[in-house]
Amino acid sequence: QVQLVESGGGSVQTGGSLRLSCAASGLTFSSYCMGWFRQAPGKEREGVVLVLSDGSIRYRPSVKGRFIASQDNVNRTLYLQMNTLQPEDTATYYCAAESNGVSCATDFFVGGRHWNYWGQGTQVTVPS
């Protein structure tokens, strides 16, 4: 049974940093696509970072150069280091996993519509 548990959210001033963690169980990273998604109030969920099963990483253009994803294969933990945070980064952030390596990348760009496994979410707030 796949379980994903996020932690590390909070409130930070503009320009600050936060690191999110996603503890995964019931899967191995080499067999799953992993991703970070976010959803702001009144907006659709969007993909932030995609980590493919081969370890390659794709970033949403608006976070590229500010956010850094990494993974600890031994402890099965996915991280998202978020730097230079802006008010528009305010959202609930979700960790997700998908075993279908063919569709996971396509679905990532539509908010992970068909991804199967989701964490409970962690709130990130950057007051304007």
C-alpha positions in Angstrom: 0.0 0.0 0.0 1.5 3.3 -1.1 1.5 6.1 1.4 2.8 9.6 1.1 3.2 12.0 4.0 4.2 15.6 3.5 5.7 17.9 6.0 7.6 21.2 6.2 5.0 23.7 5.2 4.5 27.0 6.9 4.4 30.8 6.5 7.4 32.7 5.3 8.1 36.2 4.2 8.7 37.1 0.5 12.1 36.0 -0.5 12.3 33.4 2.2 12.8 29.6 2.0 11.1 26.4 3.0 11.9 22.8 2.5 9.1 20.3 2.1 9.5 16.6 2.7 7.5 13.6 1.4 8.0 10.4 3.2 7.0 7.5 0.9 6.2 3.9 1.8 5.0 1.0 -0.3 7.0 2.0 -3.4 10.5 2.4 -4.8 11.4 5.5 -6.6 12.9 3.6 -9.5 9.5 2.2 -10.4 7.4 5.4 -9.9 7.1 8.9 -11.2 7.1 11.3 -8.3 5.9 14.8 -8.3 5.1 17.9 -6.3 1.8 19.7 -7.1 0.1 22.7 -5.7 -3.3 24.2 -5.5 -4.1 27.7 -4.6 -7.6 28.8 -3.5 -9.9 29.1 -6.5 -7.3 27.7 -8.9 -6.8 24.4 -10.5 -4.1 22.1 -9.2 -0.8 22.5 -11.1 2.3 20.5 -11.4 5.4 22.0 -9.9 8.2 19.4 -10.1 8.2 16.1 -11.9 10.7 13.4 -10.9 10.8 10.6 -13.4 11.7 7.0 -12.4 15.2 7.4 -14.0 15.8 10.4 -11.6 15.5 13.1 -14.2 13.7 16.2 -13.0 11.4 18.7 -14.8 10.4 22.0 -13.3 7.5 24.3 -13.9 9.0 27.4 -15.6 7.8 29.7 -12.8 9.8 27.9 -10.2 12.8 26.9 -12.2 15.9 28.3 -10.6 14.1 28.8 -7.3 12.9 25.4 -6.4 15.1 22.3 -6.2 13.8 18.7 -5.9 15.9 15.9 -4.6 15.3 12.4 -3.3 16.8 10.1 -0.8 16.5 6.6 -2.2 17.5 4.9 1.0 15.0 6.6 3.2 12.4 6.9 0.4 12.0 10.6 1.0 11.3 13.3 -1.6 12.3 16.8 -0.9 11.4 20.2 -2.3 13.7 23.1 -1.4 11.9 26.3 -2.2 13.9 29.5 -2.3 13.0 33.1 -3.0 9.4 32.4 -2.3 6.8 34.8 -3.7 3.2 35.5 -2.7 2.1 33.6 -5.9 3.7 30.5 -4.4 1.0 30.4 -1.7 -0.8 27.1 -2.0 -1.4 23.7 -0.6 1.5 21.5 -1.8 0.9 17.8 -2.5 3.3 15.0 -3.0 2.1 12.4 -5.5 3.2 9.2 -7.1 2.2 7.3 -10.2 3.4 3.9 -11.5 2.4 4.4 -15.1 5.6 5.8 -16.6 4.0 6.3 -20.0 1.3 8.7 -18.9 2.7 10.3 -15.8 4.6 13.0 -17.6 1.6 14.0 -19.8 -0.7 14.0 -16.8 1.7 16.1 -14.8 1.0 19.0 -17.1 -2.7 18.7 -16.4 -2.4 18.8 -12.7 -1.7 15.1 -12.3 -5.3 14.3 -13.2 -4.8 10.5 -13.4 -2.1 10.1 -10.8 -3.1 7.5 -8.3 -1.3 8.3 -5.0 -1.5 11.5 -3.1 -0.4 12.9 0.2 -2.6 14.9 2.5 -1.0 18.2 1.5 0.9 20.8 3.4 0.2 24.6 3.4 2.7 27.1 2.2 1.8 30.7 2.8 3.8 33.7 1.6 1.9 36.9 2.6 1.9 39.7 0.2 
